[in-house]
């Protein structure tokens, strides 16, 4: 009978990498939509402010408000393009489906008895890997770490943990969307504060 332990480890690592990709794409989808909504609401506020409240706030220059509106419009356009072309929801769903399919194959492999059955399962796994979207290196590292943690903390080495660069690569887009959202809210509240103060 064929030795399947290395294949089972590889399958589980790949499945966990797909699950990690699913979670990340879901986060990216949520944060990008939140950033787009925040920037859009800020643009609406600036337009209303420019039309109705600018006379109450003499410290604000109308030309700067128009320039600011143009900048926000550009940010919204870029965010809209990113959200539409990135297809985060689709990638998230595909990663989850492939991860679940690989786990199913892993479970079949664990109870398989004959070499022919094992070969068929491994062939299905190879086809599934070829037809699936590639995951990023940091998804693989995080998936391998999760598998090793499942096996036991003693099997985890420092090399198994994501590097600082992997963490930066993983979190940078999410953090940038949060930054846009927080900046939008901060600008809104600063404008309201100054208008109340100088009205």
C-alpha positions as CSV (number, residue, x, y, z in Angstrom):
1,X,0.0,0.0,0.0
2,X,1.2,3.5,-0.9
3,X,2.4,5.8,1.9
4,X,0.0,8.7,1.9
5,X,1.1,10.8,4.9
6,X,3.1,13.3,2.9
7,X,0.2,13.7,0.5
8,X,-2.3,14.2,3.4
9,X,0.0,16.9,4.9
10,X,0.3,18.6,1.5
11,X,-3.4,18.5,0.9
12,X,-4.3,19.9,4.3
13,X,-1.7,22.7,3.9
14,X,-3.2,23.6,0.5
15,X,-6.8,23.5,1.9
16,X,-5.8,25.7,4.8
17,X,-4.1,28.1,2.4
18,X,-7.3,28.3,0.4
19,X,-9.3,28.9,3.6
20,X,-6.9,31.7,4.5
21,X,-7.3,33.2,1.1
22,X,-11.1,33.0,1.5
23,X,-10.9,34.9,4.8
24,X,-8.6,37.5,3.3
25,X,-10.7,38.1,0.2
26,X,-13.7,38.4,2.4
27,X,-12.0,41.0,4.5
28,X,-10.8,42.9,1.4
29,X,-14.3,42.9,0.0
30,X,-15.8,44.2,3.2
31,X,-13.1,46.9,3.9
32,X,-13.1,48.1,0.2
33,X,-16.8,48.5,0.2
34,X,-16.7,50.3,3.5
35,X,-14.0,52.6,2.2
36,X,-16.0,53.3,-0.9
37,X,-19.1,54.0,1.1
38,X,-17.2,56.3,3.5
39,X,-15.7,58.3,0.7
40,X,-19.0,58.6,-1.0
41,X,-20.7,59.8,2.1
42,X,-17.9,62.4,2.6
43,X,-18.5,63.6,-1.0
44,X,-22.2,64.0,-0.3
45,X,-21.4,65.9,2.9
46,X,-18.9,68.2,1.1
47,X,-21.5,68.9,-1.6
48,X,-24.2,69.7,0.9
49,X,-21.7,71.8,2.9
50,X,-20.6,73.7,-0.2
51,X,-24.2,74.5,-1.2
52,X,-25.8,75.3,2.2
53,X,-23.3,75.7,5.0
54,X,-20.3,77.5,3.6
55,X,-21.7,80.9,4.5
56,X,-21.8,79.8,8.2
57,X,-18.2,78.9,8.2
58,X,-16.1,81.8,6.9
59,X,-12.8,80.1,7.7
60,X,-13.3,77.7,4.8
61,X,-12.3,78.8,1.3
62,X,-14.9,77.7,-1.4
63,X,-12.1,77.0,-3.9
64,X,-10.5,74.6,-1.5
65,X,-13.9,72.9,-1.1
66,X,-14.2,72.4,-4.8
67,X,-10.6,71.1,-5.1
68,X,-11.3,68.7,-2.2
69,X,-14.5,67.5,-3.9
70,X,-12.5,66.7,-7.0
71,X,-9.9,64.8,-5.0
72,X,-12.6,62.8,-3.3
73,X,-14.3,62.0,-6.6
74,X,-11.0,60.7,-8.0
75,X,-10.5,58.5,-4.9
76,X,-14.1,57.2,-5.3
77,X,-13.4,56.4,-9.0
78,X,-10.2,54.5,-8.2
79,X,-11.9,52.6,-5.4
80,X,-14.8,51.7,-7.6
81,X,-12.4,50.3,-10.3
82,X,-10.4,48.4,-7.6
83,X,-13.6,46.9,-6.1
84,X,-15.1,45.9,-9.5
85,X,-12.0,44.5,-11.1
86,X,-10.6,42.7,-8.0
87,X,-13.7,40.4,-7.7
88,X,-13.0,39.8,-4.1
89,X,-16.4,38.1,-3.5
90,X,-15.9,35.7,-6.4
91,X,-12.3,34.9,-5.4
92,X,-13.4,34.3,-1.8
93,X,-16.2,31.9,-2.8
94,X,-13.9,30.0,-5.2
95,X,-11.1,29.7,-2.5
96,X,-13.7,28.3,0.0
97,X,-15.1,25.8,-2.5
98,X,-11.7,24.5,-3.5
99,X,-10.6,24.3,0.2
100,X,-13.7,22.3,1.1
101,X,-13.1,20.0,-2.0
102,X,-9.5,19.4,-0.9
103,X,-10.6,18.6,2.7
104,X,-13.1,16.1,1.2
105,X,-10.3,14.4,-0.8
106,X,-8.1,14.4,2.3
107,X,-10.8,12.6,4.3
108,X,-11.3,10.1,1.4
109,X,-7.6,9.5,1.4
110,X,-7.5,8.9,5.1
111,X,-10.0,6.0,4.8
112,X,-8.9,4.7,1.4
113,X,-7.7,1.1,1.3
114,X,-6.3,0.2,-2.2
115,X,-3.6,1.7,-4.3
116,X,-5.9,2.3,-7.2
117,X,-8.3,4.3,-5.0
118,X,-5.4,6.3,-3.6
119,X,-4.1,7.0,-7.2
120,X,-7.6,8.2,-8.2
121,X,-7.8,10.5,-5.2
122,X,-4.4,11.9,-5.8
123,X,-5.3,12.4,-9.5
124,X,-8.4,14.3,-8.5
125,X,-6.3,16.4,-6.1
126,X,-3.8,17.2,-8.9
127,X,-6.7,18.2,-11.3
128,X,-8.3,20.4,-8.6
129,X,-5.0,22.2,-7.9
130,X,-4.4,22.9,-11.6
131,X,-7.9,24.2,-12.1
132,X,-8.0,26.4,-9.0
133,X,-6.8,30.0,-8.6
134,X,-3.3,30.2,-7.4
135,X,-3.0,31.3,-3.8
136,X,-0.3,33.7,-2.7
137,X,2.9,32.6,-0.8
138,X,1.6,34.2,2.4
139,X,-1.6,32.1,2.2
140,X,0.6,29.0,1.9
141,X,2.8,30.0,4.9
142,X,-0.3,30.8,7.0
143,X,-2.0,27.5,5.9
144,X,1.1,25.4,6.8
145,X,1.3,27.1,10.2
146,X,-2.4,26.3,10.9
147,X,-1.8,22.7,9.9
148,X,1.2,22.4,12.1
149,X,-0.6,24.1,15.0
150,X,-3.4,21.5,14.6
151,X,-0.8,18.7,14.8
152,X,0.7,20.2,18.0
153,X,2.5,23.4,19.0
154,X,5.8,21.4,19.3
155,X,5.9,20.8,15.6
156,X,6.0,24.6,14.8
157,X,9.4,26.2,14.2
158,X,10.4,29.8,13.7
159,X,10.6,29.1,9.9
160,X,7.0,28.1,9.9
161,X,5.8,31.5,11.1
162,X,5.0,34.2,8.6
163,X,7.8,36.7,8.1
164,X,7.3,40.4,8.7
165,X,7.2,40.9,4.9
166,X,4.5,38.3,4.6
167,X,2.4,40.1,7.2
168,X,2.9,43.4,5.5
169,X,1.9,42.0,2.1
170,X,-1.1,40.3,3.7
171,X,-2.4,43.3,5.7
172,X,-1.3,46.3,3.6
173,X,-4.4,46.5,1.2
174,X,-6.8,45.9,4.1
175,X,-5.1,48.6,6.2
176,X,-5.2,51.0,3.3
177,X,-9.0,50.6,3.0
178,X,-9.3,51.2,6.7
179,X,-7.2,54.3,6.4
180,X,-9.4,55.7,3.7
181,X,-12.5,55.0,5.8
182,X,-11.0,56.5,9.0
183,X,-9.7,59.5,7.0
184,X,-13.2,60.2,5.6
185,X,-14.8,60.1,9.0
186,X,-12.0,62.2,10.5
187,X,-12.4,64.9,7.8
188,X,-16.1,64.9,8.3
189,X,-15.9,65.4,12.1
190,X,-13.1,68.1,11.7
191,X,-15.3,70.0,9.3
192,X,-18.3,69.8,11.5
193,X,-16.2,70.9,14.6
194,X,-14.7,73.9,12.8
195,X,-18.1,75.0,11.4
196,X,-19.7,74.8,14.9
197,X,-16.7,76.6,16.4
198,X,-16.5,79.5,13.9
199,X,-20.2,79.8,13.1
